């Protein structure tokens, strides 16, 4: 039952579009003057834990406003990659677990127990596990994406970067609004909010969102549809200002996702199932397949004709205090987040039961952060903070290999994981002269990580326990940053910095019968060298930002393969040494009052410098056809091989508005290009692709409502999010075809 949601050119090195944020702006010119009308908005951000212009922040930073999220139909974090340079967000094997990669730095892992290399924050609260971030983006003020190691300002230590989502705060006056849309494949979406004063010094904002329909895939055998969304979300923010110096913010939120899963497609050689049926390569964009065996359906408690699905629930609360002490501002944040994951995927993309997978995880995190920061505007500015978090991840997954050749059984992997993290951090900005500023930051992080009662077992037809273990791991590491900022003029800022980031290790929690697979992988570290410039020209009608970087990458965490005499299994491994280099160019231009153009180009390239790893092709040839054992394990020196991420990405938009009679007309198109990339899990190339979206909106003069049309994937191009080979079937996870729809919005 459907429920309505509440809730390249080689001359260009690289780029990131500095997009506008629905934040405070000050063009610096008199209101109504030509320069004021045409100047690009001066975006106020909190990337450095204080309010300041994004053009005055010596960091590689991209900001997307709430309006841009709507115009670009960005409904979840996966869609962010089409608007932010050097960012990719994939969900491996079509699952509901987003995996973030910034400048080529990111973790690929379909299990739920390992943390992301990119820090994800919602209203300053960390969401350390990727699966926790899959909910709707709604009623958002802006999203700030920082590239490079973070930790001297943010709650957790990361090597890739940080994505900070800032939701809309309660307002001092009564405001309300909604937007609703309907489109292809019966896709419907609703968002609404009500905000205003509740009592003296007390304001509140209630936001709702919901989504349904949109099943664009179909089963190759039965024609049954797949892909309906059934999500709902709600958020209540309450702000209390008992005194002029005290501000207290309460955030309560809930989300539920009962949508269909994403279907996969067979993409290389024809697949022969264990039952002997030959499945040809899928050629139609929308085709997929799935199946579930009676035993597996009973095991996971679903109907014997169940589709791939999600049944996930998230809830949480946070309480933030800001207290002006005069000599400093005290900020204290306490939070609790809970996420329950129930998800069934078919990883062979056929009606044959080769690789059905059911995840069940219960995640709970509590965190506390306390910061003191100096008043802004002085020659010397400082920040010092303390962060502590407790995390538990319980559960695991069941696997249906009942019709897979050489297997023929059902498996289960279960575990409990407890993590305790404590960090202390500080940051200073010191103006050596009126133009030259020294930046320094330092962090120490202590973490203990325990894997308890890990068990892999065959459930049927002949039960047996393959492996049990409990493991522990700890980390105590320093990270930090030192840099210089030089203000050439009021409109040009240059910067250079060196930073070191670390990301904690973890455990491989896959099906296993091999003791070597259960050894923990260690933390990774990254030393980043970066230089950049932020500039404005022509009375600030043109913003042009650029950054170049070089990463010295040690013990990079990689989803690899382990071979022993008795088998081949996946395992998280560490690459001793690699490097990444690249650059980004950002442009935002307002040549006319009613014309805004953004462009961004990103380039990155990386290689393994030290990596002695198994040669998969040669090892398969060394497998004994009678015993099934690997008699000879062959390794290769893979130094010099390219890292598996796209070299180029290009993103941009053009927006133009004009008047026709009593109507305002807004036309907008946004587009994105992602270069090809190599998939290590499927040993094949994921082709490059273009994505073009378009929007047309009509607004009556002096009215509070608007109507519009939108088209996503205007050219109906085929693209894949990821490729994989889990057991024997090589599959791709396709992105949707062209879709269109209408929407209406109202604001009071």
C-alpha positions as CSV (number, residue, x, y, z in Angstrom):
1,X,0.0,0.0,0.0
2,X,1.3,3.4,-1.0
3,X,1.5,6.1,1.7
4,X,1.9,9.8,1.0
5,X,5.2,11.2,2.6
6,X,5.1,13.9,5.1
7,X,7.9,15.2,5.4
8,X,36.3,18.4,-20.3
9,X,38.5,19.8,-21.4
10,X,42.1,19.0,-20.3
11,X,42.7,22.7,-20.0
12,X,40.5,23.0,-17.0
13,X,42.0,21.5,-13.8
14,X,39.0,21.3,-11.6
15,X,36.1,23.2,-10.2
16,X,33.3,23.6,-7.6
17,X,30.4,25.9,-7.9
18,X,29.9,28.3,-4.9
19,X,26.1,28.0,-4.9
20,X,23.9,30.4,-3.0
21,X,22.7,29.6,0.5
22,X,19.4,30.5,2.1
23,X,21.4,32.4,4.7
24,X,22.1,36.0,5.6
25,X,23.5,38.1,2.7
26,X,25.1,41.5,2.4
27,X,26.2,42.6,-1.0
28,X,28.0,45.6,0.3
29,X,26.2,48.0,-2.1
30,X,23.2,50.3,-1.5
31,X,19.9,48.7,-1.9
32,X,18.3,49.2,-5.3
33,X,21.6,50.2,-7.0
34,X,22.6,48.3,-10.1
35,X,25.6,46.7,-8.4
36,X,23.4,45.6,-5.4
37,X,20.8,44.1,-7.7
38,X,23.4,42.2,-9.7
39,X,26.0,41.3,-7.1
40,X,26.4,37.6,-6.2
41,X,25.0,37.0,-2.7
42,X,27.6,37.1,0.0
43,X,26.8,33.8,1.7
44,X,27.1,33.6,5.5
45,X,28.2,30.2,6.7
46,X,29.2,28.5,9.9
47,X,31.9,26.2,8.5
48,X,34.4,27.4,11.1
49,X,31.9,27.4,14.0
50,X,31.2,31.1,13.6
51,X,29.2,33.2,11.2
52,X,31.2,34.6,8.4
53,X,31.2,35.1,4.6
54,X,32.0,32.0,2.7
55,X,34.4,34.1,0.6
56,X,36.4,34.9,3.7
57,X,36.9,31.3,4.7
58,X,40.2,29.8,3.6
59,X,38.7,26.4,2.9
60,X,37.5,24.5,-0.2
61,X,33.8,24.9,0.5
62,X,30.6,24.5,-1.5
63,X,27.2,25.7,-0.2
64,X,23.8,24.6,-1.6
65,X,20.8,26.6,-0.5
66,X,17.4,25.2,0.4
67,X,16.0,26.9,-2.7
68,X,18.6,25.2,-4.9
69,X,17.8,21.8,-3.3
70,X,14.2,22.4,-4.5
71,X,15.1,23.6,-7.9
72,X,17.5,20.7,-8.5
73,X,15.0,18.2,-7.0
74,X,17.6,17.1,-4.5
75,X,15.6,14.9,-2.2
76,X,18.3,12.8,-0.5
77,X,22.1,12.9,0.1
78,X,22.8,10.7,-3.0
79,X,21.6,13.6,-5.2
80,X,24.2,16.0,-3.8
81,X,26.9,14.6,-6.0
82,X,25.3,16.3,-9.0
83,X,25.8,19.8,-7.5
84,X,29.1,19.5,-5.5
85,X,32.5,19.2,-7.2
86,X,34.8,16.3,-6.4
87,X,31.9,14.6,-4.5
88,X,30.4,11.2,-5.3
89,X,27.7,9.5,-3.3
90,X,27.0,5.8,-4.2
91,X,25.0,3.0,-2.6
92,X,26.8,-0.2,-3.2
93,X,24.7,-3.1,-4.7
94,X,21.6,-0.8,-4.8
95,X,21.2,-0.8,-1.1
96,X,20.0,2.0,1.1
97,X,23.4,2.9,2.6
98,X,24.9,6.0,1.0
99,X,28.7,6.0,0.8
100,X,30.5,9.3,0.4
101,X,33.7,10.1,-1.4
102,X,35.3,13.5,-1.5
103,X,38.4,14.1,-3.7
104,X,38.6,10.3,-4.1
105,X,38.6,9.6,-0.4
106,X,35.8,7.4,0.8
107,X,34.9,4.0,2.3
108,X,33.1,1.3,0.2
109,X,31.5,-1.2,2.5
110,X,28.0,-2.8,2.4
111,X,28.0,-3.7,6.1
112,X,26.6,-1.2,8.5
113,X,29.2,-1.2,11.3
114,X,32.1,0.9,9.9
115,X,32.1,4.7,9.9
116,X,32.4,7.0,7.0
117,X,35.6,8.8,5.9
118,X,33.4,11.9,5.3
119,X,31.7,13.4,8.4
120,X,28.0,13.9,8.1
121,X,26.3,16.4,10.4
122,X,22.7,17.6,10.8
123,X,22.5,20.7,12.9
124,X,26.0,20.0,14.3
125,X,25.1,16.4,15.3
126,X,27.3,13.7,13.8
127,X,25.8,10.8,11.9
128,X,28.8,8.5,11.9
129,X,27.3,5.5,10.0
130,X,26.3,6.0,6.3
131,X,23.0,4.1,6.6
132,X,21.8,6.7,9.1
133,X,21.9,9.4,6.4
134,X,19.5,7.9,3.9
135,X,16.4,9.9,4.9
136,X,14.7,12.8,3.2
137,X,16.2,16.3,2.9
138,X,13.4,18.7,3.7
139,X,13.0,22.2,5.2
140,X,16.7,22.9,4.8
141,X,18.4,26.3,5.1
142,X,21.6,25.2,3.4
143,X,24.2,22.4,3.1
144,X,27.9,23.2,3.5
145,X,30.3,20.7,2.0
146,X,34.0,21.0,3.1
147,X,36.7,19.2,1.3
148,X,39.8,17.8,3.0
149,X,40.6,16.5,6.5
150,X,38.5,17.9,9.3
151,X,38.6,17.6,13.1
152,X,40.0,20.7,14.7
153,X,36.5,22.3,14.5
154,X,34.1,19.4,14.1
155,X,33.0,16.7,16.5
156,X,34.6,13.7,14.7
157,X,37.9,13.2,12.9
158,X,37.7,12.5,9.2
159,X,40.1,12.2,6.3
160,X,37.7,13.0,3.4
161,X,35.7,16.1,4.4
162,X,32.5,17.0,6.0
163,X,28.9,17.5,4.9
164,X,27.0,19.8,7.3
165,X,23.2,20.1,6.9
166,X,21.6,23.1,8.5
167,X,17.8,23.0,8.9
168,X,15.5,26.0,9.0
169,X,15.2,27.5,12.4
170,X,12.0,28.8,14.1
171,X,10.9,32.3,13.1
172,X,9.9,35.3,15.2
173,X,6.8,35.9,13.1
174,X,4.1,33.4,12.0
175,X,5.1,31.7,8.7
176,X,3.7,28.7,7.0
177,X,4.1,27.0,3.6
178,X,3.9,23.8,1.6
179,X,4.9,22.3,-1.7
180,X,3.3,19.3,-3.4
181,X,4.3,17.5,-6.6
182,X,3.0,14.7,-8.8
183,X,4.9,13.1,-11.7
184,X,6.0,10.0,-13.7
185,X,5.1,6.6,-12.4
186,X,2.6,8.1,-9.9
187,X,5.4,9.7,-7.9
188,X,4.0,12.2,-5.3
189,X,5.8,14.3,-2.7
190,X,4.6,16.8,0.0
191,X,6.5,19.1,2.3
192,X,5.1,21.6,4.7
193,X,6.0,23.7,7.7
194,X,4.5,26.0,10.4
195,X,6.7,28.4,12.3
196,X,6.3,31.2,14.7
197,X,6.1,32.4,18.3
198,X,4.5,30.2,20.9
199,X,5.1,32.3,24.0
200,X,7.3,35.1,25.1
201,X,10.9,34.3,24.1
202,X,9.7,30.9,22.8
203,X,9.4,30.0,19.1
204,X,8.8,26.7,17.3
205,X,8.9,25.2,13.8
206,X,7.1,22.0,12.8
207,X,8.2,20.5,9.4
208,X,6.6,17.5,7.7
209,X,7.6,15.6,4.5
210,X,6.2,12.6,2.7
211,X,6.8,10.7,-0.6
212,X,5.1,7.9,-2.4
213,X,5.0,6.1,-5.8
214,X,7.6,6.4,-8.5
215,X,8.1,2.6,-9.4
216,X,10.1,3.0,-12.6
217,X,11.6,-0.6,-12.7
218,X,9.9,-3.8,-13.7
219,X,10.5,-7.6,-13.4
220,X,11.8,-9.1,-16.6
221,X,9.6,-12.2,-16.2
222,X,6.3,-10.9,-14.6
223,X,6.3,-7.2,-15.4
224,X,5.7,-6.4,-11.8
225,X,6.8,-2.9,-10.9
226,X,9.6,-2.0,-8.4
227,X,10.7,1.3,-6.9
228,X,7.7,2.8,-5.1
229,X,8.7,5.2,-2.3
230,X,6.9,5.2,1.0
231,X,8.6,7.6,3.3
232,X,7.6,10.0,5.9
233,X,9.5,12.4,8.2
234,X,8.8,15.1,10.8
235,X,10.9,17.6,12.7
236,X,10.1,19.9,15.6
237,X,12.5,22.6,16.5
238,X,11.9,24.7,19.6
239,X,14.0,27.8,20.4
240,X,14.0,29.4,23.9
241,X,15.8,32.7,24.6
242,X,15.3,33.3,28.4
243,X,17.8,36.1,28.3
244,X,19.7,38.2,25.7
245,X,22.8,36.1,26.4
246,X,21.2,32.6,26.4
247,X,19.8,30.6,23.5
248,X,18.5,27.0,23.8
249,X,17.5,24.9,20.8
250,X,15.6,21.6,21.0
251,X,15.4,19.4,17.9
252,X,13.1,16.4,17.8
253,X,12.9,14.3,14.6
254,X,11.5,11.1,13.2
255,X,11.7,9.3,9.9
256,X,10.2,6.1,8.4
257,X,11.2,4.5,5.1
258,X,9.0,1.5,3.9
259,X,10.0,1.9,0.2
260,X,10.8,-0.7,-2.4
261,X,14.5,-1.4,-2.9
262,X,16.6,-0.7,-6.0
263,X,16.7,-3.4,-8.6
264,X,20.0,-4.4,-10.3
265,X,20.7,-5.3,-13.9
266,X,22.8,-8.0,-15.5
267,X,25.5,-6.1,-17.3
268,X,28.3,-8.3,-18.6
269,X,28.3,-12.0,-19.7
270,X,25.1,-14.0,-19.7
271,X,24.4,-15.5,-16.3
272,X,23.7,-19.2,-15.8
273,X,21.8,-19.9,-12.5
274,X,22.4,-22.9,-10.3
275,X,19.2,-24.3,-11.8
276,X,20.6,-24.1,-15.3
277,X,18.6,-21.1,-16.6
278,X,20.6,-18.8,-18.8
279,X,19.8,-15.1,-18.3
280,X,21.0,-12.8,-21.1
281,X,22.6,-9.4,-20.6
282,X,19.9,-6.8,-19.7
283,X,19.6,-4.2,-22.4
284,X,16.4,-2.3,-21.4
285,X,17.0,0.6,-19.0
286,X,14.1,-0.2,-16.6
287,X,14.5,-4.0,-16.5
288,X,15.4,-5.9,-13.3
289,X,14.6,-9.2,-11.5
290,X,14.3,-10.6,-8.1
291,X,13.1,-13.7,-6.2
292,X,12.8,-15.1,-2.7
293,X,12.7,-18.7,-1.6
294,X,10.0,-20.0,0.8
295,X,12.6,-20.7,3.6
296,X,14.2,-17.3,3.3
297,X,10.8,-15.5,3.3
298,X,9.9,-17.4,6.5
299,X,13.3,-16.7,8.1
300,X,13.0,-12.9,7.6
301,X,9.2,-12.8,8.3
302,X,7.9,-11.6,4.9
303,X,5.5,-12.8,2.2
304,X,6.8,-15.6,-0.1
305,X,6.4,-13.2,-3.1
306,X,8.1,-10.2,-1.4
307,X,10.0,-7.6,-3.4
308,X,13.2,-6.0,-2.4
309,X,12.3,-3.6,0.3
310,X,13.3,-1.3,3.1
311,X,11.7,-1.0,6.5
312,X,13.9,1.5,8.3
313,X,13.1,3.9,11.2
314,X,15.1,6.7,12.5
315,X,14.5,9.0,15.5
316,X,16.5,11.3,17.7
317,X,16.8,14.5,19.6
318,X,19.4,17.1,20.3
319,X,19.7,20.0,22.8
320,X,22.0,22.9,22.0
321,X,22.9,25.7,24.4
322,X,24.6,28.9,23.3
323,X,25.7,31.2,26.2
324,X,27.4,34.5,25.7
325,X,29.9,34.8,28.6
326,X,31.2,38.1,27.4
327,X,34.8,37.0,27.0
328,X,33.7,33.9,25.1
329,X,30.7,32.0,23.8
330,X,29.9,28.6,25.4
331,X,28.2,26.0,23.1
332,X,27.1,22.7,24.5
333,X,25.3,20.0,22.4
334,X,23.9,16.7,23.7
335,X,22.2,14.3,21.3
336,X,20.7,10.8,21.0
337,X,20.1,9.1,17.6
338,X,18.6,5.7,16.9
339,X,18.3,3.9,13.5
340,X,16.7,0.5,12.9
341,X,17.5,-1.0,9.6
342,X,15.5,-3.8,8.0
343,X,16.3,-4.2,4.3
344,X,16.0,-7.0,1.7
345,X,18.0,-6.9,-1.5
346,X,18.4,-9.3,-4.4
347,X,22.0,-9.1,-5.5
348,X,21.8,-11.5,-8.4
349,X,19.1,-9.5,-10.1
350,X,17.2,-12.7,-11.2
351,X,14.3,-14.9,-10.0
352,X,16.9,-17.4,-9.1
353,X,17.9,-17.5,-5.4
354,X,21.6,-16.9,-5.8
355,X,22.3,-14.0,-3.5
356,X,19.3,-12.7,-1.5
357,X,20.4,-10.6,1.4
358,X,18.5,-9.3,4.4
359,X,20.1,-6.7,6.8
360,X,18.9,-6.2,10.3
361,X,20.8,-3.6,12.4
362,X,19.9,-1.5,15.4
363,X,22.2,1.5,15.8
364,X,22.3,3.9,18.7
365,X,24.6,6.8,19.2
366,X,24.8,9.4,22.0
367,X,27.2,12.3,21.9
368,X,28.2,15.4,23.8
369,X,30.2,18.3,22.6
370,X,31.3,21.4,24.6
371,X,33.0,24.4,22.9
372,X,34.3,27.7,24.0
373,X,35.0,30.3,21.3
374,X,36.4,33.8,21.4
375,X,34.4,36.9,20.3
376,X,34.7,37.5,16.6
377,X,36.5,40.4,15.0
378,X,39.7,40.6,17.0
379,X,43.2,40.0,15.9
380,X,43.4,36.8,17.8
381,X,40.5,34.3,17.6
382,X,40.4,30.9,19.3
383,X,38.2,27.9,19.8
384,X,38.6,24.9,22.2
385,X,36.3,21.9,22.5
386,X,35.6,18.5,23.9
387,X,33.7,15.7,22.2
388,X,32.5,12.3,23.5
389,X,30.3,9.7,21.9
390,X,29.1,6.2,22.6
391,X,27.9,4.0,19.8
392,X,26.4,0.6,19.5
393,X,25.7,-1.4,16.3
394,X,23.9,-4.7,16.8
395,X,22.5,-7.1,14.2
396,X,23.9,-8.5,11.0
397,X,22.5,-10.1,7.9
398,X,21.0,-13.3,6.5
399,X,22.1,-14.6,3.0
400,X,20.2,-16.9,0.6
401,X,22.7,-18.9,-1.4
402,X,20.4,-21.9,-1.8
403,X,20.6,-21.9,-5.7
404,X,24.2,-20.6,-6.0
405,X,26.6,-23.1,-7.7
406,X,29.0,-24.6,-5.2
407,X,27.1,-23.3,-2.2
408,X,23.4,-24.3,-1.9
409,X,22.8,-23.1,1.7
410,X,21.4,-20.3,3.8
411,X,23.8,-18.3,6.0
412,X,23.6,-15.8,8.9
413,X,26.2,-13.4,10.3
414,X,25.5,-11.6,13.6
415,X,27.5,-9.4,15.9
416,X,27.4,-6.6,18.4
417,X,29.7,-3.6,18.3
418,X,30.5,-1.0,20.9
419,X,32.5,2.2,20.2
420,X,33.6,4.9,22.6
421,X,35.2,8.0,21.2
422,X,36.7,11.0,23.0
423,X,38.3,13.9,21.4
424,X,39.8,17.3,22.4
425,X,40.4,19.9,19.8
426,X,41.4,23.5,19.4
427,X,41.8,26.1,16.7
428,X,43.4,29.6,16.5
429,X,43.4,32.4,13.9
430,X,46.0,35.1,14.5
431,X,46.5,38.2,12.4
432,X,50.2,38.6,12.0
433,X,49.4,41.8,10.0
434,X,46.2,43.4,8.7
435,X,46.5,41.1,5.6
436,X,48.3,38.0,6.8
437,X,46.6,35.5,9.2
438,X,48.1,32.4,10.7
439,X,45.8,29.4,11.1
440,X,46.5,26.5,13.5
441,X,44.5,23.6,14.8
442,X,45.2,20.5,16.8
443,X,43.2,17.5,17.9
444,X,43.7,14.3,19.9
445,X,41.3,11.5,19.6
446,X,41.1,8.3,21.7
447,X,38.8,5.5,20.5
448,X,38.1,2.0,21.6
449,X,36.1,-0.4,19.3
450,X,34.9,-3.8,20.4
451,X,33.3,-6.5,18.2
452,X,31.4,-8.9,20.4
453,X,29.9,-12.3,19.8
454,X,30.6,-12.3,16.0
455,X,29.2,-15.5,14.5
456,X,28.9,-16.8,11.0
457,X,26.8,-19.9,10.6
458,X,25.0,-22.0,8.0
459,X,21.3,-22.2,8.9
460,X,20.2,-24.8,6.4
461,X,20.0,-27.4,5.0
462,X,22.8,-28.7,7.4
463,X,23.4,-26.3,10.2
464,X,27.0,-25.6,11.2
465,X,28.9,-22.7,12.8
466,X,31.7,-21.5,10.6
467,X,33.3,-18.9,12.8
468,X,33.0,-17.1,16.1
469,X,35.1,-14.4,17.6
470,X,35.3,-11.3,19.7
471,X,37.8,-8.6,18.8
472,X,39.0,-5.3,20.2
473,X,40.8,-2.4,18.6
474,X,41.9,1.0,19.9
475,X,43.3,4.2,18.5
476,X,45.0,7.2,20.0
477,X,46.1,9.7,17.4
478,X,46.9,13.4,16.9
479,X,45.7,15.3,13.9
480,X,45.9,19.0,13.0
481,X,46.3,21.8,10.6
482,X,48.6,24.8,10.0
483,X,48.1,27.4,7.3
484,X,48.3,31.0,6.1
485,X,45.6,33.3,4.7
486,X,46.6,36.4,2.8
487,X,44.0,39.1,1.9
488,X,45.2,40.7,-1.3
489,X,42.2,43.1,-1.3
490,X,38.6,43.2,0.0
491,X,37.6,40.9,-2.9
492,X,40.6,38.5,-3.1
493,X,41.7,36.0,-0.4
494,X,44.5,33.5,-0.9
495,X,45.3,30.6,1.4
496,X,47.6,27.6,1.8
497,X,47.6,24.9,4.5
498,X,48.8,21.5,5.5
499,X,46.6,19.2,7.5
500,X,46.6,15.7,8.8
501,X,43.4,13.7,9.3
502,X,42.8,10.2,10.6
503,X,39.8,7.9,10.3
504,X,39.3,5.0,12.7
505,X,39.7,1.3,11.8
506,X,37.1,-1.4,12.1
507,X,36.0,-4.9,11.5
508,X,35.0,-6.9,8.5
509,X,31.5,-8.3,9.3
510,X,30.9,-10.4,6.2
511,X,29.9,-14.1,5.9
512,X,33.1,-15.9,6.9
513,X,34.7,-19.3,7.5
514,X,38.2,-18.0,7.4
515,X,40.0,-16.8,10.6
516,X,42.2,-14.4,8.6
517,X,39.1,-12.4,7.5
518,X,38.3,-11.5,11.1
519,X,41.5,-9.6,11.9
520,X,40.6,-5.9,12.3
521,X,41.8,-3.3,9.7
522,X,43.7,-0.4,11.1
523,X,43.0,3.4,11.0
524,X,44.0,5.4,7.9
525,X,45.8,8.7,7.8
526,X,46.0,11.4,5.2
527,X,48.3,14.4,5.0
528,X,46.8,17.1,2.7
529,X,48.6,19.9,1.1
530,X,46.3,22.6,-0.3
531,X,46.4,26.1,-1.8
532,X,43.6,28.2,-3.1
533,X,42.1,31.6,-3.9
534,X,38.7,33.1,-3.4
535,X,37.9,36.2,-5.5
536,X,35.2,38.5,-6.7
537,X,35.2,40.8,-9.7
538,X,33.1,43.4,-11.5
539,X,31.5,44.8,-8.4
540,X,31.0,41.3,-7.1
541,X,28.9,40.2,-10.0
542,X,31.5,37.3,-10.6
543,X,32.9,34.9,-8.0
544,X,35.8,32.8,-9.0
545,X,37.3,30.3,-6.6
546,X,40.1,27.8,-7.2
547,X,41.9,25.2,-5.1
548,X,44.7,22.7,-5.8
549,X,45.7,19.8,-3.5
550,X,48.0,16.9,-3.0
551,X,47.2,14.0,-0.6
552,X,49.8,11.7,0.9
553,X,47.5,8.7,1.8
554,X,48.7,6.0,4.3
555,X,46.9,2.7,5.1
556,X,44.0,3.6,2.9
557,X,40.9,1.5,3.8
558,X,39.8,-0.6,0.8
559,X,37.1,-3.2,0.2
560,X,39.4,-6.1,-1.0
561,X,39.5,-9.9,-1.3
562,X,41.1,-12.5,0.8
563,X,42.3,-15.8,-0.6
564,X,43.4,-18.8,1.4
565,X,43.8,-22.5,0.6
566,X,40.1,-23.1,1.4
567,X,38.3,-20.1,-0.1
568,X,37.8,-16.6,-1.4
569,X,35.9,-14.0,0.7
570,X,35.6,-10.2,0.8
571,X,37.6,-8.3,3.5
572,X,38.4,-4.8,4.4
573,X,42.1,-4.2,4.0
574,X,44.7,-1.4,4.2
575,X,46.8,-0.1,1.3
576,X,50.2,0.9,2.7
577,X,50.7,4.0,0.6
578,X,49.0,5.9,-2.2
579,X,48.6,9.5,-3.3
580,X,45.9,11.7,-4.9
581,X,46.3,15.0,-6.6
582,X,43.9,17.4,-8.2
583,X,42.2,20.8,-8.3
584,X,38.8,22.5,-8.4
585,X,37.6,25.7,-10.0
586,X,34.4,27.4,-8.9
587,X,32.4,30.1,-10.7
588,X,29.2,32.0,-10.0
589,X,28.3,34.9,-12.3
590,X,25.4,37.3,-12.4
591,X,25.9,39.2,-15.7
592,X,22.3,40.5,-15.6
593,X,19.9,41.2,-12.8
594,X,17.8,38.2,-13.8
595,X,20.5,35.8,-15.0
596,X,22.6,33.6,-12.8
597,X,25.2,31.1,-14.0
598,X,27.2,28.6,-11.9
599,X,29.9,26.3,-13.2
600,X,32.2,23.9,-11.5
601,X,34.9,21.6,-12.7
602,X,36.8,19.1,-10.6
603,X,39.9,17.0,-11.5
604,X,41.5,14.3,-9.4
605,X,44.0,11.4,-10.1
606,X,45.5,8.9,-7.7
607,X,47.8,5.9,-7.7
608,X,48.8,3.1,-5.4
609,X,52.4,3.7,-4.4
610,X,52.9,0.5,-2.2
611,X,50.4,-2.3,-2.7
612,X,51.3,-5.9,-2.9
613,X,47.9,-7.7,-3.4
614,X,46.4,-10.9,-4.8
615,X,46.1,-11.1,-8.6
616,X,42.5,-12.2,-8.8
617,X,42.5,-13.5,-12.4
618,X,45.6,-15.6,-11.9
619,X,44.3,-16.9,-8.5
620,X,41.1,-18.1,-10.1
621,X,43.1,-20.0,-12.6
622,X,45.0,-21.6,-9.7
623,X,41.8,-23.1,-8.3
624,X,41.7,-26.9,-8.2
625,X,38.7,-28.0,-10.3
626,X,38.2,-31.1,-8.1
627,X,38.7,-29.9,-4.5
628,X,37.7,-26.4,-5.1
629,X,40.8,-25.3,-3.1
630,X,43.3,-22.6,-4.1
631,X,46.5,-24.5,-4.4
632,X,48.6,-21.5,-5.3
633,X,48.0,-18.0,-4.2
634,X,49.5,-15.5,-6.6
635,X,50.2,-11.9,-5.7
636,X,51.2,-9.0,-7.8
637,X,52.9,-5.6,-7.2
638,X,50.1,-3.2,-8.0
639,X,52.1,0.0,-7.3
640,X,51.4,2.5,-10.1
641,X,47.8,1.3,-10.7
642,X,45.2,4.1,-10.8
643,X,42.8,4.5,-7.9
644,X,39.2,3.6,-8.7
645,X,37.4,7.0,-8.9
646,X,36.4,9.4,-11.7
647,X,39.1,11.8,-12.9
648,X,36.7,14.6,-14.0
649,X,33.4,16.0,-13.0
650,X,31.6,19.0,-14.3
651,X,28.5,20.6,-12.8
652,X,26.6,23.8,-13.4
653,X,23.3,25.6,-13.8
654,X,21.7,28.5,-15.6
655,X,18.7,30.3,-14.1
656,X,16.8,33.2,-15.8
657,X,13.6,35.0,-14.8
658,X,11.4,37.6,-16.5
659,X,8.0,39.1,-16.4
660,X,5.1,38.3,-18.8
661,X,2.0,40.3,-18.1
662,X,1.1,39.8,-14.5
663,X,3.3,36.6,-14.2
664,X,6.8,36.1,-13.1
665,X,8.5,33.3,-15.1
666,X,11.6,31.4,-13.8
667,X,13.5,29.0,-16.1
668,X,16.3,26.9,-14.7
669,X,18.5,24.1,-16.0
670,X,21.2,22.2,-14.1
671,X,23.6,19.6,-15.4
672,X,26.3,17.3,-14.3
673,X,29.0,15.1,-15.9
674,X,30.8,12.3,-14.2
675,X,33.8,10.7,-15.8
676,X,34.2,6.9,-16.1
677,X,35.5,4.9,-13.2
678,X,36.9,1.5,-12.6
679,X,34.8,-0.8,-10.4
680,X,37.2,-3.1,-8.3
681,X,34.3,-5.3,-7.2
682,X,33.1,-6.1,-10.7
683,X,36.4,-5.7,-12.5
684,X,34.9,-3.5,-15.2
685,X,34.5,0.1,-16.2
686,X,31.4,2.2,-15.2
687,X,30.8,4.5,-18.2
688,X,30.8,8.2,-18.0
689,X,27.5,10.0,-18.1
690,X,25.7,13.4,-18.4
691,X,22.6,14.3,-16.4
692,X,20.5,17.3,-17.4
693,X,17.5,18.5,-15.4
694,X,15.1,21.4,-16.1
695,X,12.5,23.5,-14.2
696,X,9.9,26.1,-15.2
697,X,8.0,28.1,-12.6
698,X,5.2,30.6,-12.8
699,X,4.5,33.1,-10.0
700,X,1.6,35.5,-10.2
701,X,2.5,39.1,-9.2
702,X,1.7,39.9,-5.6
703,X,0.7,36.3,-4.9
704,X,2.0,33.8,-2.4
705,X,1.8,30.7,-4.6
706,X,3.6,29.3,-7.6
707,X,3.1,26.4,-10.1
708,X,5.8,24.7,-12.1
709,X,7.0,21.8,-14.3
710,X,10.2,19.8,-13.8
711,X,12.0,17.2,-15.9
712,X,14.8,15.0,-14.5
713,X,17.3,13.3,-16.8
714,X,16.0,15.4,-19.7
715,X,18.0,13.4,-22.3
716,X,16.9,10.0,-20.9
717,X,20.5,8.9,-20.6
718,X,21.5,5.6,-19.0
719,X,23.9,5.6,-16.1
720,X,25.0,3.4,-13.3
721,X,25.6,4.3,-9.7
722,X,27.9,1.3,-9.1
723,X,28.8,-2.2,-10.4
724,X,29.4,-5.4,-8.4
725,X,30.0,-9.1,-8.6
726,X,28.8,-10.6,-5.4
727,X,28.8,-14.4,-6.1
728,X,28.9,-14.9,-9.8
729,X,26.4,-12.5,-11.4
730,X,27.9,-9.2,-12.6
731,X,25.4,-6.5,-11.9
732,X,24.9,-2.7,-12.2
733,X,22.8,-0.4,-10.1
734,X,21.0,1.9,-12.6
735,X,19.9,5.5,-12.1
736,X,16.3,6.4,-13.1
737,X,15.3,7.3,-16.6
738,X,13.7,10.5,-17.7
739,X,10.9,11.6,-15.3
740,X,8.7,14.7,-15.2
741,X,6.1,16.2,-13.0
742,X,4.1,19.3,-11.9
743,X,4.3,21.0,-8.5
744,X,2.6,23.8,-6.6
745,X,3.8,25.7,-3.6
746,X,2.4,28.2,-1.2
747,X,4.0,30.5,1.3
748,X,2.3,32.5,4.0
